[in-house]
Amino acid sequence: MDWRLISIGFGASLAAGAATGLGALFVLAVRKLSDALNDALLGFAAGVMLAATFFSLIIPGIKYAEADLGSTIGAVLVMIAALMIGAVALALVNRHAPHEHFILGLQGADAGALRRIWLFVIAITLHNFPEGLAVGVGYGGGDIGNGTALAIGIGLQNVPEGLAVSAALLSLGYSRLTAFAVGAATGLVEPIGGLLGVSAVTLFKPILPWGLGFAAGAMLFVVSNEIVPETHRRGHEELATFGLMIGLALMMFLDVTLTR
């Protein structure tokens, strides 16, 4: 077991998750985010996640699988299968775990039985766990540059996400301190995902392509099923789209410059 790699992966995912708290800090000074700015920030987060999915997870995953199998077609099929498994797994959790989205409202089983603040916590946890998993798996392959690009990108998109979450809680009547505390706490699930990801692929190298694909599928599900619909319901689709483009471009730049 490579404890050095595990500690780096865990530390990086912890730092990325802590960036959520950094964003949440702004709620102590900001009374309310405009809907337009909120959608632009969430679009930015979606763009970072999309770029990370392809540049830092899918493409490296195919390369690892091809090296193991000696077949390009086989490698692509492995990645497709892993993507679908990741998406289905998160879809099942999303369907059965009660949670609440800022715009889409209550979803999941028995949502009415929980206080709204915990429904928000669960929703953001569902968003953040795949991000931490992706960072951990990225380091688990031994490619420090790839893992670092992922950690920086995820950390950057966590800042506006933390602000958006905390501002939404503030607008619902929660105190500034509570909004900050909840926003910061939702990032704590990322190092858990990071530790699981880096430990699994470090212990069992053959599952590395599957881990990368699983994380990619889970993140794609979050982007398509959760973030994009929420940014396209209040008339700010164009702003959200440009936010997505900026996030994607920034993550692409980080990946290329840090892994070459």
PyMOL commands that set and color helices and strands:
alter all, ss='L'
color gray80, all
select helices_A, chain A and resi 3-28+35-69+72-96+111-113+116-140+144-171+176-203+205-231+237-259
alter helices_A, ss='H'
color red, helices_A
select strands_A, chain A and resi 99-101+105-107
alter strands_A, ss='S'
color yellow, strands_A
deselect
rebuild
show_as cartoon
